[in-house]
Amino acid sequence: MGVLAFRKKFRVSLQIKDYILRSVVTREASSNSLVNYYEKVLPEGLVENGNIIDKENFELFLSGCAAEWKIRHKPLCFLVPDSSFFFGAAKISKGLKEQDIRDYIQSEAGATIHVPFDRAVFDYHLLENKEEEDEENNLRNILLFAAPEQAVNSYTALFKKAKITPAAADIAPLSLHRLYMQKEEHEPGEELIQLEWDMNSINIGIFKDNIPVFLRNHSQPFRREDWEATAEENLVQWVCKQDEKVERDILKALKEVKQVIDYWRIADYKSENKKADLFLTGDHPKLWFIQKSLEDTLKMDVQTEKSIDLLSKVNMDLPGQFILPVSLCLKEV
């Protein structure tokens, strides 16, 4: 989405959450060419649910970070807000040439192709036909990924004002899975449940044969008064001031996650007796508690970036909360 060409080798990957601005700089599209990483607490009231509420002060904050982190005039890959992306399946004519597919989707969005926005930016993935009816009707299946054009344009306009060059956008579950696929061992027909558990939201992704079949974002309670944030050089340390309260919120959210996973495995009867891998990551400071709770509740082994050595190719000792920006550096632009 939003692809532009650029010449310089340096590239910046940026993750914007309601509470944090997080970035990595690489020399090229590779996780082993890391130059530096940064994060800074985002003042309250600038961004809510991924939407920029206070554009003027967000621009000032972003411009300050761009200057301090020396990322001005560098090409930028960024993540669209977790709460706004859309994922779904659609059918198109098999006779369409590949160079015409994007124009066709754009013209049919909101008509024959359902997209829950008036105007959207999108990407797609072609699938192999598995249904005889589609073959007979000369139809082709695609997966569609979309985000509101207004939200994406709002970000790109502010990036340009901060003298950063927007080059590409992605959605978090796909970006993360791209990094996961660098894991050396993969089995045919592999099924993966991917959880990105952040402080204010959870991205659930289910992949079969490396193809997403389910993507959903869940919000969860996040109150700044429950946490104390301390800046240490390029990092932010979060200390919980309300352990019991926050852990209750986690367990409540875990019930919803379990319902989603159970529903999927029942709906997809082939998955009921099939072993699936569960990969957990995210920036939540209590990720250890989440991992143990998942293992106890789901009776599954939980993989993390440390247990499968996912960040071993990164040429720096990188804190786990930077896994999303690192995954973005693999995005083709």
C-alpha positions in Angstrom: 0.0 0.0 0.0 1.2 3.5 -0.7 4.3 2.3 -2.5 6.8 5.0 -3.8 10.2 4.4 -5.2 13.4 5.7 -3.5 17.1 5.7 -4.1 18.8 5.9 -0.8 19.7 2.7 1.0 18.9 3.9 4.5 15.3 3.2 5.5 13.2 3.9 8.6 10.5 1.7 10.0 8.0 3.4 12.4 5.4 2.0 14.8 2.9 4.4 16.2 0.8 3.4 19.2 -1.4 5.6 21.4 1.4 5.6 24.0 4.6 5.2 22.2 6.6 6.2 19.0 9.0 3.4 18.1 11.5 3.3 15.2 14.4 1.3 13.8 16.8 2.4 11.1 18.4 -0.1 8.7 20.8 0.3 5.8 18.7 -1.9 3.5 15.7 -4.2 3.4 17.3 -6.6 5.9 17.0 -7.3 9.6 20.8 -7.8 9.8 21.6 -4.3 8.7 20.3 -2.5 11.8 21.9 1.0 12.4 19.9 2.1 15.5 16.6 1.9 17.3 14.6 4.4 19.3 11.4 4.8 21.3 9.7 7.7 23.1 6.5 8.0 25.1 3.8 9.7 23.1 2.0 12.4 25.2 -1.5 11.5 26.1 -4.2 12.9 23.9 -2.3 13.0 20.6 -3.4 9.6 19.3 -6.4 7.5 20.2 -7.1 4.1 18.8 -4.4 4.8 16.2 -6.2 8.0 15.0 -4.4 11.3 15.2 -6.5 13.5 17.5 -4.2 16.5 17.9 -2.4 17.0 14.6 -0.6 20.2 15.5 1.1 18.7 18.6 1.6 15.4 17.0 3.5 17.1 14.2 5.7 19.0 16.7 6.4 15.7 18.6 7.1 13.8 15.4 9.4 16.6 14.0 11.3 16.6 17.3 11.9 12.8 17.2 12.8 13.0 13.5 15.5 15.6 14.2 16.8 13.8 17.4 16.9 10.4 15.7 18.4 11.8 12.5 15.7 10.2 10.3 14.8 13.2 8.2 14.8 12.8 4.4 15.0 9.0 4.8 12.4 6.7 3.2 9.8 5.5 5.7 7.8 2.3 6.1 5.0 2.6 8.7 2.1 0.5 10.1 -1.5 1.6 9.5 -3.6 1.8 12.8 -4.4 -1.7 14.1 -8.0 -0.7 14.8 -8.7 0.3 11.2 -7.4 -2.4 8.8 -9.8 -4.6 7.0 -9.2 -8.2 5.8 -11.5 -10.3 3.7 -11.9 -12.6 0.7 -13.3 -11.6 -2.7 -13.8 -13.0 -6.2 -12.6 -11.4 -9.5 -12.9 -12.5 -13.1 -10.2 -15.0 -14.1 -9.8 -13.2 -17.3 -8.4 -10.0 -15.7 -4.8 -9.4 -16.5 -2.6 -8.9 -13.4 -1.8 -5.3 -14.3 -5.6 -4.6 -14.4 -6.5 -6.2 -11.0 -5.8 -3.1 -8.9 -7.9 -0.8 -11.1 -10.7 -3.4 -11.0 -10.7 -3.6 -7.2 -10.7 0.1 -6.9 -13.6 0.5 -9.2 -15.6 -2.3 -7.6 -14.8 -1.5 -3.9 -18.1 -0.8 -2.2 -20.1 -2.3 -5.0 -19.4 -6.0 -5.8 -16.4 -6.0 -3.5 -17.2 -5.3 0.1 -14.9 -2.8 1.9 -16.2 -1.0 5.0 -14.8 2.4 4.0 -16.0 5.0 1.5 -12.4 5.3 0.2 -9.6 2.9 0.9 -6.0 2.1 0.1 -5.5 -1.7 -0.4 -3.3 -4.6 -1.3 -4.3 -8.0 -2.4 -3.0 -11.6 -2.7 -4.1 -14.0 -5.4 -5.2 -17.5 -4.3 -5.5 -20.8 -6.2 -9.1 -21.9 -6.9 -10.2 -24.9 -4.9 -14.0 -24.8 -5.7 -15.4 -26.2 -8.9 -18.1 -23.5 -9.0 -15.5 -20.8 -9.2 -13.7 -22.6 -12.1 -17.0 -23.0 -13.9 -17.9 -19.4 -13.5 -14.4 -18.3 -14.5 -13.7 -16.6 -11.2 -10.5 -16.1 -9.2 -10.2 -15.8 -5.4 -8.2 -13.1 -3.8 -7.4 -11.9 -0.3 -8.0 -8.2 0.2 -6.2 -6.0 2.8 -7.5 -2.4 3.1 -7.3 0.6 5.3 -9.2 4.0 5.3 -7.6 6.3 2.8 -8.2 9.3 5.1 -6.3 7.6 8.0 -3.3 6.7 5.8 -3.3 10.2 4.1 -3.4 11.8 7.5 -0.2 10.0 8.6 1.6 10.5 5.3 0.9 14.3 5.3 2.3 14.7 8.8 5.4 12.6 7.9 6.1 14.9 5.0 5.7 17.9 7.3 8.3 16.3 9.6 10.5 15.9 6.5 10.3 12.1 6.5 9.5 10.5 3.2 6.7 7.9 3.3 7.6 5.0 1.1 5.2 2.1 2.1 2.6 1.1 4.6 1.7 -2.3 5.9 -0.6 -3.9 8.5 1.0 -5.4 11.6 0.0 -9.1 11.3 1.3 -9.4 7.8 4.5 -7.6 8.6 5.1 -9.7 11.7 4.5 -12.9 9.8 7.0 -11.9 7.1 9.7 -11.9 9.9 8.3 -15.2 11.3 8.8 -16.8 7.9 12.6 -16.3 8.3 12.5 -19.1 10.8 14.5 -21.9 9.3 12.1 -24.8 9.8 8.7 -24.8 8.3 6.4 -27.8 7.6 4.0 -28.2 4.6 0.5 -27.4 5.7 1.8 -25.6 8.7 -0.8 -23.8 10.8 0.2 -20.8 13.0 -1.7 -18.9 15.6 0.0 -15.5 15.9 -0.6 -13.2 18.8 0.8 -9.7 19.0 -0.1 -8.6 22.6 0.5 -4.9 23.1 -0.4 -2.7 26.0 -3.7 -1.5 24.5 -4.6 -4.1 21.9 -4.2 -7.6 20.6 -3.7 -8.6 17.0 -4.8 -12.2 16.3 -3.7 -13.8 13.1 -4.2 -17.4 11.9 -2.2 -18.6 9.0 -2.4 -21.9 7.0 0.4 -22.7 4.5 1.7 -19.2 5.1 -1.6 -17.6 3.9 -3.7 -15.6 6.4 -7.1 -17.0 6.9 -8.2 -14.9 9.9 -7.0 -11.5 11.1 -8.6 -9.5 13.9 -7.7 -6.7 16.3 -9.0 -6.6 19.9 -8.7 -3.6 22.1 -7.9 -4.0 25.8 -8.0 -1.5 28.7 -4.9 0.7 29.0 -4.8 3.4 31.6 -1.6 5.5 31.9 -2.2 5.9 35.6 -1.6 2.1 36.0 1.9 2.5 34.7 5.1 4.5 35.3 7.2 5.2 32.2 10.9 6.0 32.6 13.1 7.0 29.6 16.5 5.4 29.6 18.7 6.5 26.6 16.7 5.3 23.5 14.4 3.0 25.5 11.3 3.4 27.7 10.9 1.2 30.8 7.3 0.6 31.9 6.7 -0.4 35.6 3.2 -1.5 36.5 1.7 0.2 39.6 -1.5 -1.9 39.6 -0.4 -5.5 39.1 -3.6 -7.3 40.2 -5.8 -4.9 38.2 -3.7 -5.2 35.0 -3.5 -9.0 35.3 -7.2 -9.3 35.7 -7.6 -7.3 32.5 -5.2 -9.7 30.8 -7.1 -12.8 31.9 -10.4 -11.3 30.8 -8.9 -10.6 27.4 -7.4 -14.1 27.3 -10.9 -15.5 27.5 -11.9 -13.6 24.4 -8.8 -14.8 22.6 -9.5 -18.4 23.6 -13.1 -18.0 22.3 -11.8 -16.8 18.9 -9.2 -19.7 18.7 -11.8 -22.3 19.8 -14.4 -21.0 17.3 -11.9 -21.1 14.5 -10.8 -24.6 15.2 -14.4 -25.9 15.4 -15.4 -24.0 12.2 -12.4 -25.4 10.4 -13.0 -29.1 11.1 -9.6 -30.0 9.6 -7.9 -28.1 12.3 -9.6 -29.8 15.3 -7.1 -32.6 15.5 -4.2 -30.9 13.9 -1.3 -29.4 15.9 -0.9 -25.7 15.4 2.0 -23.5 16.5 1.3 -20.5 18.7 3.6 -17.5 18.4 3.4 -14.8 21.0 5.1 -11.4 20.8 4.2 -7.7 21.5 5.3 -4.8 23.7 3.3 -5.6 26.8 5.6 -5.5 29.9 3.8 -8.5 31.4 4.4 -10.7 28.4 5.8 -13.4 30.7 2.5 -13.5 32.6 0.6 -13.6 29.3 2.7 -16.5 28.0 2.2 -18.6 31.2 -1.6 -17.9 31.2 -1.8 -18.9 27.5 0.0 -22.2 28.2 -2.2 -22.9 31.2 -5.5 -22.0 29.4 -4.9 -23.4 25.9 -2.7 -26.3 26.9 -0.3 -25.4 24.1 3.4 -24.6 24.0 3.9 -20.9 23.3 6.7 -19.8 21.0 8.4 -16.4 21.5 11.0 -14.6 19.5 13.6 -15.8 22.1 12.5 -19.5 22.1 12.8 -19.7 18.3 15.7 -17.3 18.1 13.8 -15.2 15.7 15.9 -12.1 16.1 19.2 -14.0 15.9 20.0 -12.4 12.5 19.7 -8.9 13.8 23.2 -7.4 14.2 22.4 -5.7 17.5 21.1 -6.8 20.9 17.6 -5.7 20.2 14.8 -5.4 22.9 11.8 -7.6 22.0 9.3 -4.6 21.8 11.1 -3.6 18.5 10.0 -6.7 16.7 7.3 -5.0 14.7 9.5 -2.2 13.3 12.2 -4.8 12.5 9.7 -6.8 10.6 8.7 -3.7 8.6 12.3 -3.4 7.2 11.6 -6.6 5.2 8.7 -4.9 3.4 9.2 -4.5 -0.4 8.8 -1.0 -1.6 
